[in-house]
Amino acid sequence: MSEENNNEELRPSKMRGVAFPKAKYGVILAVIIIIIVNIVYYKETIFSFFN
């Protein structure tokens, strides 16, 4: 129990009430955003392979 209290005290006081998402969700979101941006940016090149 004391270890949890020590970990919470390391965060700044204004951030203690904020629930942070798990890191894996951030990685998944970043990969999805990168894929979507690349599809939009290289749309013509990608579709030219199918024609």
mmCIF file of the N, C-alpha and C atoms, coordinates in Angstrom:
data_MODEL
# 
_entry.id   MODEL 
# 
loop_
_atom_site.group_PDB 
_atom_site.id 
_atom_site.type_symbol 
_atom_site.label_atom_id 
_atom_site.label_alt_id 
_atom_site.label_comp_id 
_atom_site.label_asym_id 
_atom_site.label_entity_id 
_atom_site.label_seq_id 
_atom_site.pdbx_PDB_ins_code 
_atom_site.Cartn_x 
_atom_site.Cartn_y 
_atom_site.Cartn_z 
_atom_site.occupancy 
_atom_site.B_iso_or_equiv 
_atom_site.pdbx_formal_charge 
_atom_site.auth_seq_id 
_atom_site.auth_comp_id 
_atom_site.auth_asym_id 
_atom_site.auth_atom_id 
_atom_site.pdbx_PDB_model_num 
ATOM 1   N N  . MET A 1 1  ? 0.826  -1.186 0.000   1.00 0.00 ? 1  MET A N  1 
ATOM 2   C CA . MET A 1 1  ? 0.000  0.000  0.000   1.00 0.00 ? 1  MET A CA 1 
ATOM 3   C C  . MET A 1 1  ? 0.871  1.250  0.000   1.00 0.00 ? 1  MET A C  1 
ATOM 4   N N  . SER A 1 2  ? 1.963  1.240  0.718   1.00 0.00 ? 2  SER A N  1 
ATOM 5   C CA . SER A 1 2  ? 2.814  2.422  0.775   1.00 0.00 ? 2  SER A CA 1 
ATOM 6   C C  . SER A 1 2  ? 3.505  2.676  -0.559  1.00 0.00 ? 2  SER A C  1 
ATOM 7   N N  . GLU A 1 3  ? 3.755  1.601  -1.345  1.00 0.00 ? 3  GLU A N  1 
ATOM 8   C CA . GLU A 1 3  ? 4.375  1.788  -2.656  1.00 0.00 ? 3  GLU A CA 1 
ATOM 9   C C  . GLU A 1 3  ? 3.439  2.549  -3.582  1.00 0.00 ? 3  GLU A C  1 
ATOM 10  N N  . GLU A 1 4  ? 2.143  2.265  -3.521  1.00 0.00 ? 4  GLU A N  1 
ATOM 11  C CA . GLU A 1 4  ? 1.185  2.989  -4.349  1.00 0.00 ? 4  GLU A CA 1 
ATOM 12  C C  . GLU A 1 4  ? 1.150  4.457  -3.963  1.00 0.00 ? 4  GLU A C  1 
ATOM 13  N N  . ASN A 1 5  ? 1.207  4.767  -2.700  1.00 0.00 ? 5  ASN A N  1 
ATOM 14  C CA . ASN A 1 5  ? 1.206  6.155  -2.250  1.00 0.00 ? 5  ASN A CA 1 
ATOM 15  C C  . ASN A 1 5  ? 2.451  6.884  -2.730  1.00 0.00 ? 5  ASN A C  1 
ATOM 16  N N  . ASN A 1 6  ? 3.589  6.217  -2.696  1.00 0.00 ? 6  ASN A N  1 
ATOM 17  C CA . ASN A 1 6  ? 4.827  6.842  -3.167  1.00 0.00 ? 6  ASN A CA 1 
ATOM 18  C C  . ASN A 1 6  ? 4.759  7.129  -4.658  1.00 0.00 ? 6  ASN A C  1 
ATOM 19  N N  . ASN A 1 7  ? 4.172  6.212  -5.437  1.00 0.00 ? 7  ASN A N  1 
ATOM 20  C CA . ASN A 1 7  ? 4.060  6.420  -6.880  1.00 0.00 ? 7  ASN A CA 1 
ATOM 21  C C  . ASN A 1 7  ? 3.120  7.573  -7.195  1.00 0.00 ? 7  ASN A C  1 
ATOM 22  N N  . GLU A 1 8  ? 2.044  7.699  -6.434  1.00 0.00 ? 8  GLU A N  1 
ATOM 23  C CA . GLU A 1 8  ? 1.098  8.787  -6.680  1.00 0.00 ? 8  GLU A CA 1 
ATOM 24  C C  . GLU A 1 8  ? 1.715  10.135 -6.322  1.00 0.00 ? 8  GLU A C  1 
ATOM 25  N N  . GLU A 1 9  ? 2.537  10.177 -5.321  1.00 0.00 ? 9  GLU A N  1 
ATOM 26  C CA . GLU A 1 9  ? 3.119  11.440 -4.888  1.00 0.00 ? 9  GLU A CA 1 
ATOM 27  C C  . GLU A 1 9  ? 4.147  11.971 -5.868  1.00 0.00 ? 9  GLU A C  1 
ATOM 28  N N  . LEU A 1 10 ? 4.628  11.116 -6.772  1.00 0.00 ? 10 LEU A N  1 
ATOM 29  C CA . LEU A 1 10 ? 5.619  11.569 -7.741  1.00 0.00 ? 10 LEU A CA 1 
ATOM 30  C C  . LEU A 1 10 ? 4.992  12.472 -8.803  1.00 0.00 ? 10 LEU A C  1 
ATOM 31  N N  . ARG A 1 11 ? 3.691  12.305 -9.037  1.00 0.00 ? 11 ARG A N  1 
ATOM 32  C CA . ARG A 1 11 ? 3.018  13.146 -10.025 1.00 0.00 ? 11 ARG A CA 1 
ATOM 33  C C  . ARG A 1 11 ? 2.699  14.508 -9.424  1.00 0.00 ? 11 ARG A C  1 
ATOM 34  N N  . PRO A 1 12 ? 2.678  15.549 -10.252 1.00 0.00 ? 12 PRO A N  1 
ATOM 35  C CA . PRO A 1 12 ? 2.304  16.879 -9.749  1.00 0.00 ? 12 PRO A CA 1 
ATOM 36  C C  . PRO A 1 12 ? 0.887  16.885 -9.195  1.00 0.00 ? 12 PRO A C  1 
ATOM 37  N N  . SER A 1 13 ? 0.609  17.779 -8.281  1.00 0.00 ? 13 SER A N  1 
ATOM 38  C CA . SER A 1 13 ? -0.672 17.777 -7.574  1.00 0.00 ? 13 SER A CA 1 
ATOM 39  C C  . SER A 1 13 ? -1.855 17.963 -8.511  1.00 0.00 ? 13 SER A C  1 
ATOM 40  N N  . LYS A 1 14 ? -1.696 18.743 -9.570  1.00 0.00 ? 14 LYS A N  1 
ATOM 41  C CA . LYS A 1 14 ? -2.811 18.978 -10.490 1.00 0.00 ? 14 LYS A CA 1 
ATOM 42  C C  . LYS A 1 14 ? -3.090 17.769 -11.378 1.00 0.00 ? 14 LYS A C  1 
ATOM 43  N N  . MET A 1 15 ? -2.125 16.853 -11.495 1.00 0.00 ? 15 MET A N  1 
ATOM 44  C CA . MET A 1 15 ? -2.290 15.701 -12.367 1.00 0.00 ? 15 MET A CA 1 
ATOM 45  C C  . MET A 1 15 ? -2.713 14.452 -11.604 1.00 0.00 ? 15 MET A C  1 
ATOM 46  N N  . ARG A 1 16 ? -2.854 14.519 -10.309 1.00 0.00 ? 16 ARG A N  1 
ATOM 47  C CA . ARG A 1 16 ? -3.177 13.321 -9.522  1.00 0.00 ? 16 ARG A CA 1 
ATOM 48  C C  . ARG A 1 16 ? -4.562 12.795 -9.813  1.00 0.00 ? 16 ARG A C  1 
ATOM 49  N N  . GLY A 1 17 ? -5.513 13.660 -10.136 1.00 0.00 ? 17 GLY A N  1 
ATOM 50  C CA . GLY A 1 17 ? -6.876 13.212 -10.395 1.00 0.00 ? 17 GLY A CA 1 
ATOM 51  C C  . GLY A 1 17 ? -7.118 12.782 -11.825 1.00 0.00 ? 17 GLY A C  1 
ATOM 52  N N  . VAL A 1 18 ? -6.107 12.924 -12.706 1.00 0.00 ? 18 VAL A N  1 
ATOM 53  C CA . VAL A 1 18 ? -6.281 12.601 -14.120 1.00 0.00 ? 18 VAL A CA 1 
ATOM 54  C C  . VAL A 1 18 ? -6.012 11.113 -14.320 1.00 0.00 ? 18 VAL A C  1 
ATOM 55  N N  . ALA A 1 19 ? -6.931 10.423 -14.969 1.00 0.00 ? 19 ALA A N  1 
ATOM 56  C CA . ALA A 1 19 ? -6.754 9.008  -15.272 1.00 0.00 ? 19 ALA A CA 1 
ATOM 57  C C  . ALA A 1 19 ? -6.066 8.890  -16.625 1.00 0.00 ? 19 ALA A C  1 
ATOM 58  N N  . PHE A 1 20 ? -4.849 8.373  -16.639 1.00 0.00 ? 20 PHE A N  1 
ATOM 59  C CA . PHE A 1 20 ? -4.098 8.229  -17.873 1.00 0.00 ? 20 PHE A CA 1 
ATOM 60  C C  . PHE A 1 20 ? -4.455 6.909  -18.541 1.00 0.00 ? 20 PHE A C  1 
ATOM 61  N N  . PRO A 1 21 ? -4.625 6.904  -19.881 1.00 0.00 ? 21 PRO A N  1 
ATOM 62  C CA . PRO A 1 21 ? -4.905 5.645  -20.576 1.00 0.00 ? 21 PRO A CA 1 
ATOM 63  C C  . PRO A 1 21 ? -3.657 4.758  -20.593 1.00 0.00 ? 21 PRO A C  1 
ATOM 64  N N  . LYS A 1 22 ? -3.861 3.488  -20.859 1.00 0.00 ? 22 LYS A N  1 
ATOM 65  C CA . LYS A 1 22 ? -2.741 2.559  -20.947 1.00 0.00 ? 22 LYS A CA 1 
ATOM 66  C C  . LYS A 1 22 ? -1.876 2.926  -22.146 1.00 0.00 ? 22 LYS A C  1 
ATOM 67  N N  . ALA A 1 23 ? -0.588 2.641  -22.045 1.00 0.00 ? 23 ALA A N  1 
ATOM 68  C CA . ALA A 1 23 ? 0.357  3.017  -23.094 1.00 0.00 ? 23 ALA A CA 1 
ATOM 69  C C  . ALA A 1 23 ? 0.072  2.285  -24.398 1.00 0.00 ? 23 ALA A C  1 
ATOM 70  N N  . LYS A 1 24 ? -0.422 1.042  -24.315 1.00 0.00 ? 24 LYS A N  1 
ATOM 71  C CA . LYS A 1 24 ? -0.653 0.290  -25.549 1.00 0.00 ? 24 LYS A CA 1 
ATOM 72  C C  . LYS A 1 24 ? -1.738 0.942  -26.399 1.00 0.00 ? 24 LYS A C  1 
ATOM 73  N N  . TYR A 1 25 ? -2.720 1.589  -25.764 1.00 0.00 ? 25 TYR A N  1 
ATOM 74  C CA . TYR A 1 25 ? -3.760 2.262  -26.538 1.00 0.00 ? 25 TYR A CA 1 
ATOM 75  C C  . TYR A 1 25 ? -3.180 3.462  -27.276 1.00 0.00 ? 25 TYR A C  1 
ATOM 76  N N  . GLY A 1 26 ? -2.234 4.137  -26.688 1.00 0.00 ? 26 GLY A N  1 
ATOM 77  C CA . GLY A 1 26 ? -1.568 5.257  -27.357 1.00 0.00 ? 26 GLY A CA 1 
ATOM 78  C C  . GLY A 1 26 ? -0.772 4.804  -28.558 1.00 0.00 ? 26 GLY A C  1 
ATOM 79  N N  . VAL A 1 27 ? -0.101 3.662  -28.433 1.00 0.00 ? 27 VAL A N  1 
ATOM 80  C CA . VAL A 1 27 ? 0.683  3.121  -29.551 1.00 0.00 ? 27 VAL A CA 1 
ATOM 81  C C  . VAL A 1 27 ? -0.241 2.721  -30.692 1.00 0.00 ? 27 VAL A C  1 
ATOM 82  N N  . ILE A 1 28 ? -1.344 2.056  -30.350 1.00 0.00 ? 28 ILE A N  1 
ATOM 83  C CA . ILE A 1 28 ? -2.305 1.643  -31.383 1.00 0.00 ? 28 ILE A CA 1 
ATOM 84  C C  . ILE A 1 28 ? -2.892 2.865  -32.076 1.00 0.00 ? 28 ILE A C  1 
ATOM 85  N N  . LEU A 1 29 ? -3.241 3.891  -31.297 1.00 0.00 ? 29 LEU A N  1 
ATOM 86  C CA . LEU A 1 29 ? -3.804 5.108  -31.880 1.00 0.00 ? 29 LEU A CA 1 
ATOM 87  C C  . LEU A 1 29 ? -2.789 5.798  -32.788 1.00 0.00 ? 29 LEU A C  1 
ATOM 88  N N  . ALA A 1 30 ? -1.530 5.839  -32.379 1.00 0.00 ? 30 ALA A N  1 
ATOM 89  C CA . ALA A 1 30 ? -0.493 6.470  -33.200 1.00 0.00 ? 30 ALA A CA 1 
ATOM 90  C C  . ALA A 1 30 ? -0.310 5.728  -34.522 1.00 0.00 ? 30 ALA A C  1 
ATOM 91  N N  . VAL A 1 31 ? -0.307 4.404  -34.476 1.00 0.00 ? 31 VAL A N  1 
ATOM 92  C CA . VAL A 1 31 ? -0.152 3.616  -35.707 1.00 0.00 ? 31 VAL A CA 1 
ATOM 93  C C  . VAL A 1 31 ? -1.342 3.844  -36.640 1.00 0.00 ? 31 VAL A C  1 
ATOM 94  N N  . ILE A 1 32 ? -2.545 3.872  -36.089 1.00 0.00 ? 32 ILE A N  1 
ATOM 95  C CA . ILE A 1 32 ? -3.738 4.107  -36.913 1.00 0.00 ? 32 ILE A CA 1 
ATOM 96  C C  . ILE A 1 32 ? -3.690 5.482  -37.554 1.00 0.00 ? 32 ILE A C  1 
ATOM 97  N N  . ILE A 1 33 ? -3.278 6.499  -36.798 1.00 0.00 ? 33 ILE A N  1 
ATOM 98  C CA . ILE A 1 33 ? -3.189 7.857  -37.350 1.00 0.00 ? 33 ILE A CA 1 
ATOM 99  C C  . ILE A 1 33 ? -2.152 7.916  -38.463 1.00 0.00 ? 33 ILE A C  1 
ATOM 100 N N  . ILE A 1 34 ? -1.009 7.261  -38.267 1.00 0.00 ? 34 ILE A N  1 
ATOM 101 C CA . ILE A 1 34 ? 0.040  7.260  -39.299 1.00 0.00 ? 34 ILE A CA 1 
ATOM 102 C C  . ILE A 1 34 ? -0.467 6.581  -40.562 1.00 0.00 ? 34 ILE A C  1 
ATOM 103 N N  . ILE A 1 35 ? -1.173 5.464  -40.426 1.00 0.00 ? 35 ILE A N  1 
ATOM 104 C CA . ILE A 1 35 ? -1.698 4.755  -41.597 1.00 0.00 ? 35 ILE A CA 1 
ATOM 105 C C  . ILE A 1 35 ? -2.719 5.614  -42.331 1.00 0.00 ? 35 ILE A C  1 
ATOM 106 N N  . ILE A 1 36 ? -3.619 6.263  -41.599 1.00 0.00 ? 36 ILE A N  1 
ATOM 107 C CA . ILE A 1 36 ? -4.649 7.096  -42.236 1.00 0.00 ? 36 ILE A CA 1 
ATOM 108 C C  . ILE A 1 36 ? -4.015 8.277  -42.965 1.00 0.00 ? 36 ILE A C  1 
ATOM 109 N N  . VAL A 1 37 ? -3.047 8.917  -42.340 1.00 0.00 ? 37 VAL A N  1 
ATOM 110 C CA . VAL A 1 37 ? -2.382 10.063 -42.980 1.00 0.00 ? 37 VAL A CA 1 
ATOM 111 C C  . VAL A 1 37 ? -1.654 9.625  -44.240 1.00 0.00 ? 37 VAL A C  1 
ATOM 112 N N  . ASN A 1 38 ? -0.993 8.478  -44.192 1.00 0.00 ? 38 ASN A N  1 
ATOM 113 C CA . ASN A 1 38 ? -0.291 7.995  -45.379 1.00 0.00 ? 38 ASN A CA 1 
ATOM 114 C C  . ASN A 1 38 ? -1.266 7.616  -46.488 1.00 0.00 ? 38 ASN A C  1 
ATOM 115 N N  . ILE A 1 39 ? -2.399 7.046  -46.146 1.00 0.00 ? 39 ILE A N  1 
ATOM 116 C CA . ILE A 1 39 ? -3.394 6.709  -47.169 1.00 0.00 ? 39 ILE A CA 1 
ATOM 117 C C  . ILE A 1 39 ? -3.914 7.978  -47.839 1.00 0.00 ? 39 ILE A C  1 
ATOM 118 N N  . VAL A 1 40 ? -4.189 9.008  -47.047 1.00 0.00 ? 40 VAL A N  1 
ATOM 119 C CA . VAL A 1 40 ? -4.686 10.258 -47.613 1.00 0.00 ? 40 VAL A CA 1 
ATOM 120 C C  . VAL A 1 40 ? -3.605 10.924 -48.464 1.00 0.00 ? 40 VAL A C  1 
ATOM 121 N N  . TYR A 1 41 ? -2.379 10.917 -47.979 1.00 0.00 ? 41 TYR A N  1 
ATOM 122 C CA . TYR A 1 41 ? -1.297 11.619 -48.665 1.00 0.00 ? 41 TYR A CA 1 
ATOM 123 C C  . TYR A 1 41 ? -0.884 10.912 -49.958 1.00 0.00 ? 41 TYR A C  1 
ATOM 124 N N  . TYR A 1 42 ? -0.839 9.566  -49.925 1.00 0.00 ? 42 TYR A N  1 
ATOM 125 C CA . TYR A 1 42 ? -0.387 8.793  -51.079 1.00 0.00 ? 42 TYR A CA 1 
ATOM 126 C C  . TYR A 1 42 ? -1.530 8.071  -51.770 1.00 0.00 ? 42 TYR A C  1 
ATOM 127 N N  . LYS A 1 43 ? -2.717 8.647  -51.720 1.00 0.00 ? 43 LYS A N  1 
ATOM 128 C CA . LYS A 1 43 ? -3.913 8.008  -52.272 1.00 0.00 ? 43 LYS A CA 1 
ATOM 129 C C  . LYS A 1 43 ? -3.755 7.704  -53.763 1.00 0.00 ? 43 LYS A C  1 
ATOM 130 N N  . GLU A 1 44 ? -3.279 8.643  -54.530 1.00 0.00 ? 44 GLU A N  1 
ATOM 131 C CA . GLU A 1 44 ? -3.148 8.442  -55.971 1.00 0.00 ? 44 GLU A CA 1 
ATOM 132 C C  . GLU A 1 44 ? -2.127 7.362  -56.289 1.00 0.00 ? 44 GLU A C  1 
ATOM 133 N N  . THR A 1 45 ? -1.030 7.328  -55.565 1.00 0.00 ? 45 THR A N  1 
ATOM 134 C CA . THR A 1 45 ? 0.005  6.322  -55.796 1.00 0.00 ? 45 THR A CA 1 
ATOM 135 C C  . THR A 1 45 ? -0.509 4.931  -55.447 1.00 0.00 ? 45 THR A C  1 
ATOM 136 N N  . ILE A 1 46 ? -1.238 4.834  -54.359 1.00 0.00 ? 46 ILE A N  1 
ATOM 137 C CA . ILE A 1 46 ? -1.759 3.528  -53.925 1.00 0.00 ? 46 ILE A CA 1 
ATOM 138 C C  . ILE A 1 46 ? -2.787 3.015  -54.943 1.00 0.00 ? 46 ILE A C  1 
ATOM 139 N N  . PHE A 1 47 ? -3.692 3.872  -55.389 1.00 0.00 ? 47 PHE A N  1 
ATOM 140 C CA . PHE A 1 47 ? -4.718 3.434  -56.339 1.00 0.00 ? 47 PHE A CA 1 
ATOM 141 C C  . PHE A 1 47 ? -4.157 3.175  -57.718 1.00 0.00 ? 47 PHE A C  1 
ATOM 142 N N  . SER A 1 48 ? -3.012 3.768  -58.054 1.00 0.00 ? 48 SER A N  1 
ATOM 143 C CA . SER A 1 48 ? -2.428 3.514  -59.367 1.00 0.00 ? 48 SER A CA 1 
ATOM 144 C C  . SER A 1 48 ? -1.902 2.079  -59.472 1.00 0.00 ? 48 SER A C  1 
ATOM 145 N N  . PHE A 1 49 ? -1.573 1.442  -58.348 1.00 0.00 ? 49 PHE A N  1 
ATOM 146 C CA . PHE A 1 49 ? -1.129 0.057  -58.390 1.00 0.00 ? 49 PHE A CA 1 
ATOM 147 C C  . PHE A 1 49 ? -2.266 -0.892 -58.755 1.00 0.00 ? 49 PHE A C  1 
ATOM 148 N N  . PHE A 1 50 ? -3.502 -0.523 -58.402 1.00 0.00 ? 50 PHE A N  1 
ATOM 149 C CA . PHE A 1 50 ? -4.638 -1.389 -58.657 1.00 0.00 ? 50 PHE A CA 1 
ATOM 150 C C  . PHE A 1 50 ? -5.185 -1.231 -60.074 1.00 0.00 ? 50 PHE A C  1 
ATOM 151 N N  . ASN A 1 51 ? -4.789 -0.176 -60.774 1.00 0.00 ? 51 ASN A N  1 
ATOM 152 C CA . ASN A 1 51 ? -5.301 0.056  -62.142 1.00 0.00 ? 51 ASN A CA 1 
ATOM 153 C C  . ASN A 1 51 ? -4.379 -0.515 -63.189 1.00 0.00 ? 51 ASN A C  1 
# 
